Structure formats: C-alpha cells, structure tokens
Amino acid sequence: MTQPHPQPNPQHHDTQWPRWEVFKQDAPGRPHQAVGTVHAGDPQHALLTARNVFVRRPAAVSLWAVREDDLLTATPEELTLNPAVLNTPGEGGTYHVGVKRTNKRSMTFVDLSGTVQATSPGDALRQAQVMHPDVLAWMVFPESAVIRTDDDPGTVDSWFAPAKDKTYKQQSSYGVIGRHVGELKRSGLMPRQVNEEPHVGDHKVYDHPHDTGKVKP
C-alpha cells in the first residue's frame, strides 16, 4: 500500500485516466465502504463510472470518489518496516479514517469509521493507528479530496432508486447447466442422443414426414 511505485519510463506516456477509490453507502446510518476503484478523467466522470460499476444491482444511497493520489494507506507490517510513513507531509484539516478489519469478504472493504483533525496525512495516519490499533490496514484522506453525490431526495431517487427494483443474486444462487440437463433427461424431455427426436416417455414429441413417408394429418 505504501510501497514506492516504479519510476515511469520517460519514453512511454501513461494513457490511462487517474484511478479513483469508490466509497458506497448502502443505507442511511451505515458507514461508507471502499468497494473498489475506477479510472476516470475528472470527478464527475468518476462518480458516473462508479455508479455504473458498483450500483447496477445492490442498493445504495450515496457514492464518494477520492483520487488515489490523495489516499494514504498502510498496514501494521508496512509501518514496522517504514515508520517514516507517519511523517508524510501535506495539508492540514479534516481527514476521514478508514479501517480494514477482515479478509473474509470477497471484495476489499474498508469501513470509514470517522474523522480526525490533523496537520498532515502522516498525522492523520498516526491518529488512526492509535484509535484502531488492532486492524489489518488503515486509510486516511482529506475531506477536501472527496467528490460525492448530493444527499437531497431528488438526487438519491434518480441515482439509486432504479437499482432497488432489480433482483440481485449472488452467483451461487444460480444452478449449473449439468443439473438442468439431468432433470430434463429424467423427465423424458431430453433426446437420448444428439440425432434423436425429442421424446416424452417412449413417444416422440412430433413426427417428421420422412419417418413414414406420409404427412400426418
């Protein structure tokens, strides 16, 4: 998380849009959670892309996006190896604190737990470490870096209400092809061979003219 990135080759220009971390709030009173990232050219583009990617089925009432460059994250192991991260300079003000408590979920959830007043990103991370000593990772970012959807009823309805009316199922809720084929065979509705006519029990579902040389009335 805090490991240095390799220096880009000056002969190769990065053509990707900036990466934005997306935070989604499932319901009023629930914490915003970091649910993934998107590439976008500007803040509004980031929110629109985040809606298309992360709010197509599950319910939501709010989306935030924060440019990756404005995040400071670290694990306990990284702070042990590189304690200088706690001295990361930057602007002072209100910082959001996020923590990752478990690896059991399939997506990389980070729950936002509150805010602190800090003199720099490093100071905010130091306070987060004190507030939540027993977690897998910390994340801090300034309030000034957040782009968010409006919380007025009209915006919430137009952005998120359509997703509430759609059935959402996990992949495990759907059956597999082999099971359905077996059920068709057992009920006599599946041809026994590729070239065989469909049967119901021992009787064909229909006859072709070439079977008897006559057209059935």
ChimeraX attribute file (.defattr): number of C-alpha atoms within 10 A of each C-alpha:
attribute: neighborCount
match mode: 1-to-1
recipient: residues
	/A:1	13
	/A:2	13
	/A:3	10
	/A:4	6
	/A:5	7
	/A:6	6
	/A:7	6
	/A:8	9
	/A:9	8
	/A:10	7
	/A:11	6
	/A:12	7
	/A:13	8
	/A:14	10
	/A:15	6
	/A:16	9
	/A:17	12
	/A:18	15
	/A:19	17
	/A:20	25
	/A:21	21
	/A:22	27
	/A:23	27
	/A:24	25
	/A:25	19
	/A:26	17
	/A:27	12
	/A:28	10
	/A:29	7
	/A:30	12
	/A:31	17
	/A:32	25
	/A:33	22
	/A:34	24
	/A:35	17
	/A:36	17
	/A:37	20
	/A:38	21
	/A:39	17
	/A:40	19
	/A:41	12
	/A:42	13
	/A:43	18
	/A:44	14
	/A:45	14
	/A:46	26
	/A:47	23
	/A:48	15
	/A:49	17
	/A:50	26
	/A:51	18
	/A:52	10
	/A:53	14
	/A:54	19
	/A:55	21
	/A:56	16
	/A:57	17
	/A:58	15
	/A:59	20
	/A:60	22
	/A:61	22
	/A:62	22
	/A:63	27
	/A:64	23
	/A:65	25
	/A:66	24
	/A:67	22
	/A:68	17
	/A:69	12
	/A:70	17
	/A:71	18
	/A:72	21
	/A:73	22
	/A:74	21
	/A:75	17
	/A:76	16
	/A:77	11
	/A:78	15
	/A:79	15
	/A:80	10
	/A:81	9
	/A:82	13
	/A:83	12
	/A:84	10
	/A:85	21
	/A:86	19
	/A:87	14
	/A:88	14
	/A:89	12
	/A:90	14
	/A:91	12
	/A:92	14
	/A:93	15
	/A:94	18
	/A:95	26
	/A:96	20
	/A:97	26
	/A:98	26
	/A:99	26
	/A:100	20
	/A:101	15
	/A:102	12
	/A:103	10
	/A:104	8
	/A:105	7
	/A:106	6
	/A:107	10
	/A:108	14
	/A:109	20
	/A:110	23
	/A:111	22
	/A:112	20
	/A:113	15
	/A:114	13
	/A:115	18
	/A:116	17
	/A:117	14
	/A:118	19
	/A:119	15
	/A:120	21
	/A:121	28
	/A:122	20
	/A:123	22
	/A:124	29
	/A:125	28
	/A:126	17
	/A:127	19
	/A:128	24
	/A:129	22
	/A:130	10
	/A:131	11
	/A:132	17
	/A:133	12
	/A:134	12
	/A:135	13
	/A:136	16
	/A:137	22
	/A:138	25
	/A:139	25
	/A:140	26
	/A:141	25
	/A:142	25
	/A:143	13
	/A:144	12
	/A:145	17
	/A:146	16
	/A:147	18
	/A:148	18
	/A:149	16
	/A:150	14
	/A:151	12
	/A:152	8
	/A:153	10
	/A:154	10
	/A:155	14
	/A:156	16
	/A:157	14
	/A:158	10
	/A:159	19
	/A:160	20
	/A:161	15
	/A:162	13
	/A:163	17
	/A:164	15
	/A:165	11
	/A:166	12
	/A:167	8
	/A:168	13
	/A:169	10
	/A:170	6
	/A:171	7
	/A:172	7
	/A:173	8
	/A:174	8
	/A:175	9
	/A:176	9
	/A:177	8
	/A:178	8
	/A:179	9
	/A:180	11
	/A:181	12
	/A:182	12
	/A:183	12
	/A:184	12
	/A:185	14
	/A:186	11
	/A:187	11
	/A:188	16
	/A:189	16
	/A:190	18
	/A:191	15
	/A:192	12
	/A:193	8
	/A:194	8
	/A:195	7
	/A:196	10
	/A:197	15
	/A:198	19
	/A:199	17
	/A:200	14
	/A:201	11
	/A:202	8
	/A:203	11
	/A:204	13
	/A:205	11
	/A:206	10
	/A:207	14
	/A:208	11
	/A:209	9
	/A:210	8
	/A:211	8
	/A:212	9
	/A:213	8
	/A:214	10
	/A:215	10
	/A:216	9
	/A:217	3
